Amino acid sequence: MHQTSSIPKVSTGIDGLDEVTGGGFPKGRPILICGSAGCGKTLFGIQFLVKGILENDEPGVFVSFEESAADLTNNVASLGFDLDRLIAEEKLRIDHIPIERSEIEETGEYDLEGLFIRLNYAIDAIGAKRVVLDTLESLFAGMQNEGLLRAEIRRLFRWLKEKGVTAVITGERGDKTLTRQGLEEYVSDCVILLDFRVVDQIATRRLRIVKYRGSTHGTNEYPFLIDEHGISVIPITSLKLDYKSPSEVISTGLPPLDALFKKGGYYEGGSTLITGTAGTAKTILAGYFALGSCLRNEPVLLFSFEEAPDQTIRNMLTIGIDLRPYIESKLLLIHASRPTLHGLEMHLLVVNKLLTEFRPRAVIVDPISSLVSVGSPLEVKAMLVRLIDTLKIHKINALFTCLMSRTGSATDDGTIEAVSSLADNWLYLQNELIDGKRKRSLLIVKSRGMEHYNDSVSFTISPAGISFAASSTLTSSNTANGR
Amino acid sequence: MEDEQRWELRLYVAGQTPKSILALKNITRYCEENLEGRYSIEVIDLLKTPQLAAGDQIVAIPTLIRKVPVPIRKIIGDLSDEEKVLVGLNIRPLPSKNKP
């Protein structure tokens, strides 16, 4: 994205943050990370150092005013960060400086030269390029002379710059200020705010770049995730509409359905929306789509918000779709979770992470309507727009199912409206009782850039799968031109 | 026994700064007046031995540490307030040589 590197930058070590900051942190300058307790500041600092060592060969010093070296080491071990090894290799130093007011008497003038000397000694001992001070504000709890402390902290930041180390300083969020002690006044180069919110019992972590002198940066709030690999940020709102439109066509996975499209299927890299009330075979069509992708030997990622993987597989078996071999060959990955397990942003992050790790060629979300329960319609819409954009950029074949209420119109909550306008293809499924007989039908509402069957097509479901009424093939008399 | 109690103090400085010189002058005077013959003051210059800063958790300079008698006491600053220093180190001011 942004390529304005007037100032030299170093990688942040946080997945996705380099993109948001246009290349990373300002090299050799202090960076302030602020946020309330438990928002991930300490982990942010550790990851900055560990990745700096492992990926950029930049040794680092961690000055901890709170947690001991042993505690820090234990806390991040589960993330695969082996601090003991890095310390043994002399790539990392942890200096624990506990500050407790009760232990210290003050009389007369003093300065923080002891801290400077310790820091200098630690930096020089391993040739550190990165420093973390976590959290510097603890000094205020331990010493009374606030004016003196402020002057010393100002001097410390100047000193760090002269030393040429890239320093991450953490600070506790204040009531009206970014940090309790107003550290943001002293750090003018780069300030990042971490936020941890719980809305409707769903926790969401967000990151915002408050200030970044001399650099363009994303101004949005970016969701970030702390999982077994550490912190990752996904720059999802920075997408642009510059993806190419492929002209290759892929099968829908169901040959009779292919026949309803002039070119025999969906455009590659397109997105398809399948709407219908309960029991109209949306998931079955999604199953065919997954099968079609597997038959092309292309990995498929299926997000199931309503069924467990075993249940999906069993249900598909009853209509002759056997997905088991593809699960075994790891061509199909079913990721099942309750929508309410995470906030919307977290769902999106999980998707993004799996996109990177699993590299699917097709993604199915069944159903997207479940997500409405996790956020307001506006948020859901924004999330789906980002999701569709992300998939488009990766040229991934996408399929979303969406449950409509039996009474409501297709546009009753705005979600379907939003997605349908973004989707390239829209199939509408119905399941009606006519004279005591069940009548299933499928209508291609739209298929962008492709001629398609114009009328509703009736179909039946049997153990052999879906079969269409014999007459329904594409003829020139009943087609509609896609835009 | 009380009178034989020895006082081991340690003063951390960083070079010959006015604050450090003043602190050493102050503590020497208080000791001479109150602990004559029963004290020792070790001056550690962190500019020369920076690795020693971590041991006593030195952040501020100057810092005075009372190593003996235990428990360890820590006073930061130029030690210009005599009463505060004596209270901080738990030294009972003389001249009364009588036992309490």
Interface residues (C-beta under 8 A of the other chain):
Chain A: D95 I97 P98 I99 E103 I104 E105 E106 T107 G108 E109 Y110 D111 L112 E113 G114 L115 I117 R118 N120 Y121 L139 G142 M143
Chain B: Y12 A14 T17 K19 L22 A23 L46 L47 P50 Q51 A53 A54 Q57 I58 V59 A60 I61 P62 T63 R73 K74 I75 I76 G77 D78 L79 S80 D81 K84 V85 G88
